Amino acid sequence: MVKFTISSPQSQAQNRSMVVTMPLNSQHFAEMLKCLRGTLEKELNTQLIYLIPKERAEFIEPQKSQFSDATRESFPVGTVEVERAGKAYAFGLPNACVFHLMRAMEHCLRALGKSLKESSLDARGNPSWDAILKRWTAELEKKERKDRTAEWNANEEFFSGATADLRAVKSAWRNPTMHVGRDYEDDEALDILNAVKGFIRHLATNISE
């Protein structure tokens, strides 16, 4: 004779349980196990479960945000793209990771374009990085500081560094990624992920989307 204690949420809330008493022999036990196994298989077959390395769990369920509230406020869409890139990296999809990072960099491009106060350089209407980067370079090369926009004139070092970083991104990552020029390994994707995170944090100290 075996006793089974069955508790329901209602009975737990009332601190009560139901006790079911039934005879149990080896045949009954085997039938119960078979039934349990069948139920588990049926339930598990309705789900798809992925396993990721433990060290990548932070990209799926981070203990803390990858960005400060101030950075998120300055680049709300760019930071979301970086988080999506992190999830792609966690699932072993380095090309997808870099693709999302290049989308994040597009938002950086737009933010820098706005600082020139020139509507023709809006990245949404002119997707050519070359055209925009050339205009930025020309702005930095103006001999008369008074001829520059107020933002660029006030912080030449910041904009000069940002322009150089974007030019490097365009040549090393953006063009090969968007034109199917190459595939990325996991460690390369992680390096790019960290670089883009740092770049967005840097931009957020002076400009916003």
TIRO-2110 file (N, C-alpha, C; in Angstrom, 1 decimal):
// TIRO-2110
0.9, -1.2, 0.0, N, 1, A
0.0, 0.0, 0.0, CA, 1, A
0.9, 1.2, 0.0, C, 1, A
0.6, 2.2, -0.9, N, 2, A
1.4, 3.4, -1.0, CA, 2, A
0.5, 4.6, -0.9, C, 2, A
1.0, 5.6, -0.2, N, 3, A
0.3, 6.9, 0.0, CA, 3, A
0.9, 7.9, -0.9, C, 3, A
0.0, 8.7, -1.7, N, 4, A
0.4, 9.8, -2.5, CA, 4, A
-0.2, 11.0, -1.9, C, 4, A
0.6, 12.1, -1.7, N, 5, A
0.1, 13.3, -1.2, CA, 5, A
0.0, 14.3, -2.4, C, 5, A
-1.2, 14.8, -2.7, N, 6, A
-1.4, 15.7, -3.9, CA, 6, A
-1.8, 17.0, -3.4, C, 6, A
-1.1, 18.0, -3.7, N, 7, A
-1.4, 19.4, -3.2, CA, 7, A
-1.7, 20.3, -4.4, C, 7, A
-2.7, 21.1, -4.3, N, 8, A
-3.1, 22.0, -5.4, CA, 8, A
-2.8, 23.4, -4.8, C, 8, A
-2.7, 24.4, -5.7, N, 9, A
-2.5, 25.8, -5.3, CA, 9, A
-3.5, 26.2, -4.2, C, 9, A
-4.8, 25.8, -4.4, N, 10, A
-5.8, 26.2, -3.5, CA, 10, A
-5.6, 25.5, -2.1, C, 10, A
-5.2, 24.2, -2.1, N, 11, A
-5.0, 23.6, -0.9, CA, 11, A
-3.8, 24.1, -0.2, C, 11, A
-2.7, 24.5, -0.9, N, 12, A
-1.5, 25.0, -0.3, CA, 12, A
-1.8, 26.3, 0.4, C, 12, A
-2.7, 27.1, -0.3, N, 13, A
-3.0, 28.4, 0.3, CA, 13, A
-3.7, 28.3, 1.6, C, 13, A
-4.5, 27.2, 1.7, N, 14, A
-5.3, 26.9, 2.9, CA, 14, A
-4.5, 25.9, 3.8, C, 14, A
-3.3, 25.6, 3.4, N, 15, A
-2.4, 24.7, 4.2, CA, 15, A
-3.1, 23.4, 4.4, C, 15, A
-3.6, 22.8, 3.3, N, 16, A
-4.3, 21.5, 3.3, CA, 16, A
-3.7, 20.7, 2.2, C, 16, A
-3.9, 19.4, 2.2, N, 17, A
-3.5, 18.5, 1.1, CA, 17, A
-4.5, 17.3, 1.1, C, 17, A
-4.5, 16.7, -0.1, N, 18, A
-5.4, 15.5, -0.2, CA, 18, A
-4.5, 14.3, -0.2, C, 18, A
-4.9, 13.3, 0.5, N, 19, A
-4.1, 12.0, 0.5, CA, 19, A
-4.9, 10.9, -0.2, C, 19, A
-4.2, 10.3, -1.2, N, 20, A
-4.8, 9.3, -2.0, CA, 20, A
-4.1, 7.9, -1.7, C, 20, A
-4.8, 7.0, -1.3, N, 21, A
-4.3, 5.7, -0.9, CA, 21, A
-4.7, 4.6, -1.9, C, 21, A
-3.7, 3.9, -2.5, N, 22, A
-4.0, 2.9, -3.5, CA, 22, A
-3.0, 1.8, -3.5, C, 22, A
-3.5, 0.6, -3.8, N, 23, A
-2.5, -0.6, -3.9, CA, 23, A
-1.6, -0.4, -5.1, C, 23, A
-0.3, -0.8, -4.9, N, 24, A
0.7, -0.6, -6.0, CA, 24, A
1.6, -1.9, -6.0, C, 24, A
1.6, -2.5, -7.2, N, 25, A
2.5, -3.6, -7.4, CA, 25, A
3.4, -3.3, -8.6, C, 25, A
4.3, -4.2, -8.9, N, 26, A
5.3, -3.9, -9.9, CA, 26, A
4.6, -3.5, -11.3, C, 26, A
3.5, -4.2, -11.6, N, 27, A
2.9, -3.9, -12.9, CA, 27, A
2.3, -2.5, -12.9, C, 27, A
1.6, -2.2, -11.8, N, 28, A
1.0, -0.8, -11.7, CA, 28, A
2.1, 0.2, -11.8, C, 28, A
3.3, 0.0, -11.1, N, 29, A
4.4, 0.9, -11.1, CA, 29, A
4.9, 1.1, -12.5, C, 29, A
5.1, 0.0, -13.2, N, 30, A
5.6, 0.1, -14.6, CA, 30, A
4.7, 0.8, -15.5, C, 30, A
3.4, 0.6, -15.3, N, 31, A
2.4, 1.3, -16.2, CA, 31, A
2.4, 2.8, -15.9, C, 31, A
2.6, 3.2, -14.6, N, 32, A
2.7, 4.6, -14.2, CA, 32, A
3.9, 5.3, -14.8, C, 32, A
5.0, 4.5, -14.8, N, 33, A
6.3, 5.1, -15.4, CA, 33, A
6.1, 5.3, -16.9, C, 33, A
5.5, 4.3, -17.5, N, 34, A
5.2, 4.4, -19.0, CA, 34, A
4.4, 5.6, -19.3, C, 34, A
3.3, 5.8, -18.5, N, 35, A
2.4, 6.9, -18.7, CA, 35, A
3.2, 8.2, -18.5, C, 35, A
4.0, 8.3, -17.4, N, 36, A
4.8, 9.5, -17.1, CA, 36, A
5.7, 9.8, -18.3, C, 36, A
6.4, 8.7, -18.8, N, 37, A
7.4, 9.0, -19.9, CA, 37, A
6.6, 9.5, -21.1, C, 37, A
5.5, 8.9, -21.4, N, 38, A
4.7, 9.3, -22.6, CA, 38, A
4.3, 10.8, -22.5, C, 38, A
3.9, 11.2, -21.3, N, 39, A
3.5, 12.5, -21.1, CA, 39, A
4.6, 13.5, -21.2, C, 39, A
5.8, 13.1, -20.6, N, 40, A
7.0, 14.0, -20.8, CA, 40, A
7.4, 14.1, -22.2, C, 40, A
7.4, 13.0, -23.0, N, 41, A
7.8, 13.1, -24.4, CA, 41, A
6.9, 14.0, -25.2, C, 41, A
5.6, 13.8, -24.9, N, 42, A
4.6, 14.6, -25.6, CA, 42, A
4.8, 16.1, -25.3, C, 42, A
5.0, 16.5, -24.1, N, 43, A
5.2, 17.9, -23.7, CA, 43, A
6.5, 18.4, -24.2, C, 43, A
7.5, 17.7, -24.2, N, 44, A
8.8, 18.1, -24.6, CA, 44, A
8.8, 18.3, -26.2, C, 44, A
8.1, 17.5, -26.9, N, 45, A
8.0, 17.6, -28.3, CA, 45, A
7.3, 18.9, -28.8, C, 45, A
6.6, 19.5, -27.9, N, 46, A
5.9, 20.8, -28.3, CA, 46, A
6.9, 22.0, -28.1, C, 46, A
8.1, 21.7, -27.5, N, 47, A
9.0, 22.8, -27.3, CA, 47, A
10.3, 22.6, -28.0, C, 47, A
11.0, 23.7, -28.3, N, 48, A
12.3, 23.6, -28.9, CA, 48, A
13.3, 24.2, -27.9, C, 48, A
14.3, 23.5, -27.5, N, 49, A
15.2, 23.9, -26.4, CA, 49, A
16.6, 24.1, -27.0, C, 49, A
17.2, 25.3, -26.8, N, 50, A
18.6, 25.5, -27.2, CA, 50, A
19.5, 25.6, -26.0, C, 50, A
20.7, 25.1, -26.2, N, 51, A
21.7, 25.1, -25.1, CA, 51, A
22.8, 26.1, -25.6, C, 51, A
23.2, 27.0, -24.7, N, 52, A
24.2, 27.9, -25.0, CA, 52, A
25.3, 27.8, -23.9, C, 52, A
26.6, 28.1, -24.3, N, 53, A
27.6, 28.1, -23.2, CA, 53, A
27.3, 29.0, -22.1, C, 53, A
27.6, 28.6, -20.9, N, 54, A
27.3, 29.3, -19.7, CA, 54, A
27.9, 30.7, -19.7, C, 54, A
29.1, 30.8, -20.3, N, 55, A
29.7, 32.1, -20.3, CA, 55, A
29.0, 33.1, -21.2, C, 55, A
28.1, 32.7, -22.0, N, 56, A
27.4, 33.6, -22.9, CA, 56, A
26.0, 33.9, -22.4, C, 56, A
25.7, 33.4, -21.2, N, 57, A
24.3, 33.6, -20.7, CA, 57, A
24.1, 35.1, -20.4, C, 57, A
25.1, 35.9, -20.1, N, 58, A
25.0, 37.3, -19.9, CA, 58, A
24.4, 38.1, -21.0, C, 58, A
24.6, 37.5, -22.3, N, 59, A
24.0, 38.2, -23.4, CA, 59, A
22.5, 37.9, -23.6, C, 59, A
22.1, 36.9, -23.0, N, 60, A
20.6, 36.5, -23.1, CA, 60, A
19.9, 37.2, -21.9, C, 60, A
20.4, 37.0, -20.7, N, 61, A
19.8, 37.5, -19.5, CA, 61, A
20.8, 38.2, -18.7, C, 61, A
21.2, 39.4, -19.1, N, 62, A
22.3, 40.1, -18.4, CA, 62, A
21.9, 40.4, -16.9, C, 62, A
22.9, 40.3, -16.0, N, 63, A
22.7, 40.6, -14.6, CA, 63, A
22.5, 42.2, -14.5, C, 63, A
23.2, 42.9, -15.4, N, 64, A
23.0, 44.3, -15.5, CA, 64, A
23.0, 44.8, -16.9, C, 64, A
22.5, 45.9, -17.2, N, 65, A
22.4, 46.4, -18.6, CA, 65, A
23.8, 46.7, -19.1, C, 65, A
24.0, 46.5, -20.4, N, 66, A
25.3, 46.8, -21.0, CA, 66, A
25.5, 48.3, -21.2, C, 66, A
24.5, 49.1, -21.0, N, 67, A
24.6, 50.5, -21.1, CA, 67, A
24.0, 51.2, -19.9, C, 67, A
24.5, 52.4, -19.7, N, 68, A
23.9, 53.2, -18.6, CA, 68, A
22.6, 53.8, -19.1, C, 68, A
21.8, 54.3, -18.2, N, 69, A
20.5, 55.0, -18.6, CA, 69, A
20.8, 56.2, -19.5, C, 69, A
21.8, 56.9, -19.2, N, 70, A
22.1, 58.1, -20.0, CA, 70, A
22.5, 57.7, -21.5, C, 70, A
23.2, 56.6, -21.7, N, 71, A
23.6, 56.1, -23.0, CA, 71, A
22.3, 55.6, -23.7, C, 71, A
21.5, 54.9, -23.0, N, 72, A
20.2, 54.4, -23.6, CA, 72, A
19.3, 55.6, -24.0, C, 72, A
19.3, 56.6, -23.2, N, 73, A
18.5, 57.8, -23.6, CA, 73, A
19.0, 58.5, -24.8, C, 73, A
20.3, 58.5, -25.0, N, 74, A
20.9, 59.2, -26.1, CA, 74, A
20.8, 58.4, -27.4, C, 74, A
21.0, 57.0, -27.2, N, 75, A
20.9, 56.1, -28.4, CA, 75, A
19.9, 55.0, -28.1, C, 75, A
18.6, 55.3, -28.1, N, 76, A
17.7, 54.2, -27.7, CA, 76, A
17.6, 53.1, -28.7, C, 76, A
17.7, 53.4, -30.0, N, 77, A
17.6, 52.3, -31.1, CA, 77, A
19.0, 51.7, -31.2, C, 77, A
20.0, 52.4, -31.2, N, 78, A
21.4, 51.9, -31.4, CA, 78, A
21.7, 50.9, -30.3, C, 78, A
21.4, 51.2, -29.1, N, 79, A
21.7, 50.3, -28.0, CA, 79, A
20.8, 49.0, -28.1, C, 79, A
19.6, 49.1, -28.6, N, 80, A
18.8, 47.9, -28.8, CA, 80, A
19.4, 47.0, -29.8, C, 80, A
19.9, 47.6, -30.9, N, 81, A
20.6, 46.8, -31.9, CA, 81, A
21.8, 46.0, -31.4, C, 81, A
22.5, 46.7, -30.5, N, 82, A
23.7, 46.1, -29.8, CA, 82, A
23.3, 44.9, -29.0, C, 82, A
22.2, 45.0, -28.3, N, 83, A
21.7, 43.9, -27.5, CA, 83, A
21.2, 42.8, -28.3, C, 83, A
20.6, 43.1, -29.5, N, 84, A
20.2, 42.0, -30.4, CA, 84, A
21.5, 41.3, -30.9, C, 84, A
22.5, 42.1, -31.2, N, 85, A
23.8, 41.5, -31.6, CA, 85, A
24.3, 40.6, -30.6, C, 85, A
24.2, 40.9, -29.3, N, 86, A
24.7, 40.1, -28.2, CA, 86, A
23.9, 38.7, -28.2, C, 86, A
22.6, 38.8, -28.4, N, 87, A
21.9, 37.5, -28.5, CA, 87, A
22.3, 36.6, -29.6, C, 87, A
22.6, 37.3, -30.8, N, 88, A
23.0, 36.5, -31.9, CA, 88, A
24.4, 35.8, -31.6, C, 88, A
25.3, 36.6, -31.0, N, 89, A
26.6, 36.0, -30.6, CA, 89, A
26.4, 34.8, -29.6, C, 89, A
25.5, 35.0, -28.7, N, 90, A
25.2, 33.9, -27.7, CA, 90, A
24.8, 32.6, -28.3, C, 90, A
24.0, 32.7, -29.4, N, 91, A
23.5, 31.5, -30.1, CA, 91, A
24.4, 31.1, -31.2, C, 91, A
25.7, 31.6, -31.2, N, 92, A
26.6, 31.1, -32.2, CA, 92, A
26.4, 31.6, -33.6, C, 92, A
25.9, 32.8, -33.8, N, 93, A
25.6, 33.4, -35.1, CA, 93, A
26.4, 34.7, -35.3, C, 93, A
27.7, 34.5, -35.5, N, 94, A
28.6, 35.7, -35.6, CA, 94, A
28.3, 36.6, -36.7, C, 94, A
27.9, 36.1, -37.9, N, 95, A
27.5, 37.0, -39.0, CA, 95, A
26.3, 37.9, -38.7, C, 95, A
25.3, 37.2, -38.0, N, 96, A
24.1, 38.0, -37.6, CA, 96, A
24.5, 39.0, -36.6, C, 96, A
25.4, 38.7, -35.7, N, 97, A
25.9, 39.6, -34.6, CA, 97, A
26.5, 40.8, -35.3, C, 97, A
27.4, 40.7, -36.2, N, 98, A
28.0, 41.8, -36.9, CA, 98, A
27.0, 42.6, -37.7, C, 98, A
26.1, 41.9, -38.3, N, 99, A
25.0, 42.6, -39.1, CA, 99, A
24.3, 43.6, -38.2, C, 99, A
23.8, 43.1, -37.0, N, 100, A
23.1, 44.0, -36.1, CA, 100, A
24.0, 45.2, -35.6, C, 100, A
25.3, 44.9, -35.4, N, 101, A
26.2, 45.9, -35.0, CA, 101, A
26.4, 47.0, -36.1, C, 101, A
26.3, 46.6, -37.3, N, 102, A
26.4, 47.6, -38.4, CA, 102, A
25.1, 48.4, -38.5, C, 102, A
24.0, 47.9, -38.1, N, 103, A
22.8, 48.6, -38.0, CA, 103, A
22.9, 49.7, -36.8, C, 103, A
23.5, 49.3, -35.8, N, 104, A
23.8, 50.2, -34.7, CA, 104, A
24.7, 51.3, -35.1, C, 104, A
25.7, 51.0, -35.9, N, 105, A
26.6, 52.1, -36.4, CA, 105, A
25.9, 53.0, -37.4, C, 105, A
24.8, 52.6, -38.0, N, 106, A
24.1, 53.5, -38.9, CA, 106, A
23.5, 54.6, -38.1, C, 106, A
23.0, 54.2, -36.9, N, 107, A
22.4, 55.2, -36.0, CA, 107, A
23.5, 56.2, -35.5, C, 107, A
24.7, 55.7, -35.3, N, 108, A
25.8, 56.6, -35.0, CA, 108, A
26.1, 57.6, -36.1, C, 108, A
26.0, 57.0, -37.4, N, 109, A
26.2, 57.8, -38.6, CA, 109, A
25.2, 59.0, -38.6, C, 109, A
24.0, 58.6, -38.4, N, 110, A
22.9, 59.6, -38.4, CA, 110, A
23.1, 60.7, -37.4, C, 110, A
23.6, 60.3, -36.2, N, 111, A
23.8, 61.3, -35.1, CA, 111, A
24.9, 62.2, -35.5, C, 111, A
26.0, 61.7, -36.0, N, 112, A
27.1, 62.6, -36.4, CA, 112, A
26.6, 63.5, -37.6, C, 112, A
25.8, 62.9, -38.5, N, 113, A
25.3, 63.7, -39.6, CA, 113, A
24.5, 64.9, -39.1, C, 113, A
23.7, 64.7, -38.1, N, 114, A
22.9, 65.8, -37.6, CA, 114, A
23.7, 66.9, -37.1, C, 114, A
24.9, 66.6, -36.6, N, 115, A
25.8, 67.6, -35.9, CA, 115, A
26.3, 68.6, -37.0, C, 115, A
26.2, 68.3, -38.3, N, 116, A
26.7, 69.2, -39.3, CA, 116, A
25.5, 70.2, -39.8, C, 116, A
24.3, 69.9, -39.2, N, 117, A
23.2, 70.8, -39.6, CA, 117, A
23.0, 70.9, -41.1, C, 117, A
23.1, 69.8, -41.8, N, 118, A
23.0, 69.8, -43.2, CA, 118, A
22.0, 68.7, -43.6, C, 118, A
20.9, 69.1, -44.1, N, 119, A
19.8, 68.1, -44.4, CA, 119, A
20.2, 67.1, -45.4, C, 119, A
21.1, 67.5, -46.4, N, 120, A
21.5, 66.6, -47.5, CA, 120, A
22.3, 65.4, -47.0, C, 120, A
22.8, 65.5, -45.7, N, 121, A
23.6, 64.4, -45.2, CA, 121, A
22.8, 63.5, -44.3, C, 121, A
21.5, 63.6, -44.3, N, 122, A
20.7, 62.7, -43.5, CA, 122, A
20.9, 61.3, -44.0, C, 122, A
21.4, 60.4, -43.2, N, 123, A
21.7, 59.0, -43.6, CA, 123, A
20.5, 58.3, -44.1, C, 123, A
19.3, 58.7, -43.7, N, 124, A
18.1, 58.0, -44.1, CA, 124, A
17.8, 58.3, -45.6, C, 124, A
18.3, 59.5, -46.1, N, 125, A
18.0, 59.8, -47.4, CA, 125, A
19.3, 59.5, -48.3, C, 125, A
20.4, 59.4, -47.7, N, 126, A
21.7, 59.2, -48.4, CA, 126, A
22.4, 58.1, -47.7, C, 126, A
22.2, 56.8, -48.1, N, 127, A
22.9, 55.7, -47.4, CA, 127, A
24.3, 55.6, -47.6, C, 127, A
24.9, 56.4, -48.5, N, 128, A
26.3, 56.3, -48.8, CA, 128, A
27.2, 56.8, -47.7, C, 128, A
28.0, 55.9, -47.0, N, 129, A
28.9, 56.3, -46.0, CA, 129, A
30.0, 57.2, -46.6, C, 129, A
30.4, 56.9, -47.8, N, 130, A
31.5, 57.6, -48.4, CA, 130, A
31.2, 59.1, -48.5, C, 130, A
30.0, 59.4, -48.9, N, 131, A
29.6, 60.8, -49.1, CA, 131, A
29.6, 61.6, -47.8, C, 131, A
29.1, 60.9, -46.8, N, 132, A
29.0, 61.5, -45.4, CA, 132, A
30.4, 61.7, -44.8, C, 132, A
31.2, 60.6, -44.9, N, 133, A
32.5, 60.7, -44.3, CA, 133, A
33.4, 61.8, -45.0, C, 133, A
33.2, 61.9, -46.3, N, 134, A
34.0, 62.9, -47.0, CA, 134, A
33.6, 64.3, -46.6, C, 134, A
32.3, 64.5, -46.3, N, 135, A
31.8, 65.8, -45.8, CA, 135, A
32.4, 66.1, -44.4, C, 135, A
32.4, 65.1, -43.6, N, 136, A
33.0, 65.3, -42.2, CA, 136, A
34.5, 65.6, -42.3, C, 136, A
35.2, 64.9, -43.2, N, 137, A
36.6, 65.2, -43.3, CA, 137, A
36.8, 66.6, -43.8, C, 137, A
36.0, 67.1, -44.7, N, 138, A
36.1, 68.5, -45.2, CA, 138, A
35.8, 69.5, -44.1, C, 138, A
34.9, 69.1, -43.2, N, 139, A
34.6, 70.0, -42.1, CA, 139, A
35.8, 70.2, -41.2, C, 139, A
36.4, 69.0, -40.9, N, 140, A
37.6, 69.1, -40.0, CA, 140, A
38.8, 69.8, -40.7, C, 140, A
38.9, 69.8, -42.0, N, 141, A
40.0, 70.4, -42.7, CA, 141, A
39.8, 71.9, -43.0, C, 141, A
38.7, 72.4, -42.6, N, 142, A
38.5, 73.8, -42.8, CA, 142, A
39.5, 74.6, -42.0, C, 142, A
40.2, 75.5, -42.6, N, 143, A
41.3, 76.3, -41.9, CA, 143, A
40.7, 77.3, -40.9, C, 143, A
39.6, 77.9, -41.3, N, 144, A
39.0, 78.8, -40.4, CA, 144, A
38.0, 78.2, -39.5, C, 144, A
38.3, 78.1, -38.2, N, 145, A
37.4, 77.5, -37.3, CA, 145, A
36.0, 78.1, -37.3, C, 145, A
36.0, 79.4, -37.6, N, 146, A
34.7, 80.0, -37.5, CA, 146, A
33.7, 79.5, -38.6, C, 146, A
34.3, 78.8, -39.6, N, 147, A
33.5, 78.3, -40.7, CA, 147, A
32.9, 76.9, -40.4, C, 147, A
33.3, 76.3, -39.3, N, 148, A
32.8, 75.1, -38.9, CA, 148, A
31.5, 75.2, -38.2, C, 148, A
30.7, 74.2, -38.0, N, 149, A
29.5, 74.2, -37.2, CA, 149, A
29.9, 74.4, -35.8, C, 149, A
29.0, 74.9, -35.0, N, 150, A
29.4, 75.2, -33.6, CA, 150, A
29.8, 74.0, -32.8, C, 150, A
29.1, 72.8, -33.1, N, 151, A
29.4, 71.6, -32.4, CA, 151, A
30.8, 71.1, -32.7, C, 151, A
31.2, 71.1, -34.0, N, 152, A
32.5, 70.6, -34.4, CA, 152, A
33.6, 71.6, -34.0, C, 152, A
33.3, 72.8, -34.0, N, 153, A
34.3, 73.8, -33.6, CA, 153, A
34.6, 73.7, -32.1, C, 153, A
33.6, 73.4, -31.4, N, 154, A
33.7, 73.3, -29.9, CA, 154, A
34.5, 72.1, -29.4, C, 154, A
34.4, 71.0, -30.2, N, 155, A
35.0, 69.7, -29.8, CA, 155, A
35.6, 69.0, -31.0, C, 155, A
36.7, 69.6, -31.5, N, 156, A
37.3, 69.1, -32.7, CA, 156, A
37.9, 67.7, -32.4, C, 156, A
38.5, 67.5, -31.2, N, 157, A
39.1, 66.2, -30.9, CA, 157, A
38.0, 65.1, -30.9, C, 157, A
36.9, 65.3, -30.3, N, 158, A
35.8, 64.3, -30.3, CA, 158, A
35.4, 63.9, -31.7, C, 158, A
35.0, 64.9, -32.5, N, 159, A
34.5, 64.6, -33.9, CA, 159, A
35.6, 64.0, -34.8, C, 159, A
36.8, 64.4, -34.6, N, 160, A
37.9, 63.9, -35.4, CA, 160, A
38.1, 62.4, -35.1, C, 160, A
38.0, 62.1, -33.8, N, 161, A
38.2, 60.6, -33.4, CA, 161, A
37.0, 59.8, -33.9, C, 161, A
35.8, 60.4, -33.8, N, 162, A
34.6, 59.7, -34.2, CA, 162, A
34.6, 59.4, -35.7, C, 162, A
35.1, 60.4, -36.5, N, 163, A
35.1, 60.2, -37.9, CA, 163, A
36.1, 59.1, -38.3, C, 163, A
37.3, 59.1, -37.6, N, 164, A
38.3, 58.1, -37.9, CA, 164, A
37.8, 56.7, -37.6, C, 164, A
37.1, 56.6, -36.4, N, 165, A
36.5, 55.3, -36.0, CA, 165, A
35.5, 54.8, -37.1, C, 165, A
34.6, 55.7, -37.5, N, 166, A
33.6, 55.3, -38.5, CA, 166, A
34.3, 54.9, -39.8, C, 166, A
35.3, 55.6, -40.2, N, 167, A
36.0, 55.2, -41.5, CA, 167, A
36.6, 53.8, -41.3, C, 167, A
37.2, 53.5, -40.2, N, 168, A
37.7, 52.2, -39.9, CA, 168, A
36.7, 51.1, -40.0, C, 168, A
35.5, 51.4, -39.4, N, 169, A
34.4, 50.5, -39.3, CA, 169, A
33.9, 50.2, -40.8, C, 169, A
33.8, 51.2, -41.6, N, 170, A
33.3, 51.1, -42.9, CA, 170, A
34.2, 50.1, -43.7, C, 170, A
35.5, 50.3, -43.6, N, 171, A
36.5, 49.5, -44.4, CA, 171, A
36.6, 48.1, -43.9, C, 171, A
36.7, 48.0, -42.5, N, 172, A
37.0, 46.7, -41.9, CA, 172, A
35.8, 45.8, -41.8, C, 172, A
34.6, 46.3, -41.5, N, 173, A
33.4, 45.5, -41.1, CA, 173, A
32.2, 45.8, -42.0, C, 173, A
31.9, 47.1, -42.2, N, 174, A
30.6, 47.4, -42.8, CA, 174, A
30.5, 46.9, -44.2, C, 174, A
31.5, 47.3, -45.0, N, 175, A
31.4, 46.9, -46.5, CA, 175, A
31.5, 45.4, -46.6, C, 175, A
32.4, 44.7, -46.0, N, 176, A
32.4, 43.2, -46.2, CA, 176, A
31.1, 42.5, -45.7, C, 176, A
30.5, 43.1, -44.6, N, 177, A
29.3, 42.5, -44.1, CA, 177, A
28.1, 42.7, -45.0, C, 177, A
27.9, 43.9, -45.4, N, 178, A
26.8, 44.3, -46.2, CA, 178, A
26.9, 43.7, -47.7, C, 178, A
28.1, 43.5, -48.1, N, 179, A
28.3, 43.0, -49.5, CA, 179, A
28.7, 41.5, -49.5, C, 179, A
28.4, 40.8, -48.5, N, 180, A
28.7, 39.3, -48.4, CA, 180, A
30.2, 39.1, -48.7, C, 180, A
31.1, 39.9, -48.2, N, 181, A
32.5, 39.8, -48.5, CA, 181, A
33.2, 38.8, -47.7, C, 181, A
32.6, 38.4, -46.5, N, 182, A
33.3, 37.5, -45.7, CA, 182, A
32.4, 37.0, -44.6, C, 182, A
32.9, 35.9, -43.9, N, 183, A
32.2, 35.4, -42.7, CA, 183, A
33.1, 35.7, -41.5, C, 183, A
32.5, 35.7, -40.3, N, 184, A
33.1, 36.0, -39.1, CA, 184, A
33.2, 34.8, -38.2, C, 184, A
34.3, 34.8, -37.5, N, 185, A
34.4, 33.8, -36.4, CA, 185, A
33.8, 34.4, -35.1, C, 185, A
33.6, 33.5, -34.1, N, 186, A
33.0, 34.0, -32.9, CA, 186, A
33.8, 35.0, -32.2, C, 186, A
35.1, 34.8, -32.1, N, 187, A
36.0, 35.8, -31.4, CA, 187, A
36.0, 37.1, -32.1, C, 187, A
36.0, 37.1, -33.5, N, 188, A
35.9, 38.4, -34.2, CA, 188, A
34.6, 39.1, -33.9, C, 188, A
33.5, 38.4, -33.9, N, 189, A
32.2, 39.0, -33.6, CA, 189, A
32.3, 39.7, -32.2, C, 189, A
32.8, 39.0, -31.3, N, 190, A
32.9, 39.5, -29.9, CA, 190, A
33.8, 40.8, -29.9, C, 190, A
34.9, 40.8, -30.6, N, 191, A
35.7, 42.0, -30.6, CA, 191, A
35.0, 43.2, -31.2, C, 191, A
34.2, 42.9, -32.3, N, 192, A
33.5, 44.0, -32.9, CA, 192, A
32.3, 44.5, -32.0, C, 192, A
31.7, 43.5, -31.3, N, 193, A
30.6, 43.8, -30.3, CA, 193, A
31.2, 44.8, -29.3, C, 193, A
32.3, 44.4, -28.7, N, 194, A
32.9, 45.3, -27.6, CA, 194, A
33.3, 46.7, -28.2, C, 194, A
33.8, 46.7, -29.4, N, 195, A
34.2, 47.9, -30.0, CA, 195, A
33.1, 48.9, -30.2, C, 195, A
32.0, 48.3, -30.7, N, 196, A
30.8, 49.1, -31.0, CA, 196, A
30.2, 49.6, -29.7, C, 196, A
30.1, 48.8, -28.7, N, 197, A
29.6, 49.2, -27.4, CA, 197, A
30.4, 50.4, -26.9, C, 197, A
31.7, 50.3, -27.0, N, 198, A
32.5, 51.4, -26.5, CA, 198, A
32.3, 52.7, -27.3, C, 198, A
32.1, 52.5, -28.7, N, 199, A
32.0, 53.7, -29.5, CA, 199, A
30.7, 54.4, -29.2, C, 199, A
29.6, 53.6, -29.0, N, 200, A
28.3, 54.3, -28.7, CA, 200, A
28.4, 55.0, -27.3, C, 200, A
29.0, 54.3, -26.4, N, 201, A
29.2, 55.0, -25.1, CA, 201, A
29.9, 56.3, -25.2, C, 201, A
31.0, 56.3, -26.1, N, 202, A
31.8, 57.5, -26.3, CA, 202, A
30.9, 58.6, -27.0, C, 202, A
30.1, 58.2, -28.0, N, 203, A
29.3, 59.2, -28.7, CA, 203, A
28.3, 59.8, -27.8, C, 203, A
27.7, 59.0, -26.9, N, 204, A
26.6, 59.4, -26.0, CA, 204, A
27.1, 60.5, -25.1, C, 204, A
28.4, 60.7, -24.9, N, 205, A
28.8, 61.7, -24.0, CA, 205, A
28.7, 63.1, -24.6, C, 205, A
28.4, 63.2, -25.9, N, 206, A
28.3, 64.5, -26.6, CA, 206, A
27.1, 64.7, -27.5, C, 206, A
26.7, 63.6, -28.1, N, 207, A
25.6, 63.7, -29.1, CA, 207, A
24.5, 62.6, -28.9, C, 207, A
23.4, 62.7, -29.6, N, 208, A
22.4, 61.7, -29.5, CA, 208, A
21.8, 61.4, -30.8, C, 208, A
21.0, 60.3, -30.9, N, 209, A
20.3, 60.0, -32.2, CA, 209, A
19.4, 61.1, -32.6, C, 209, A
END
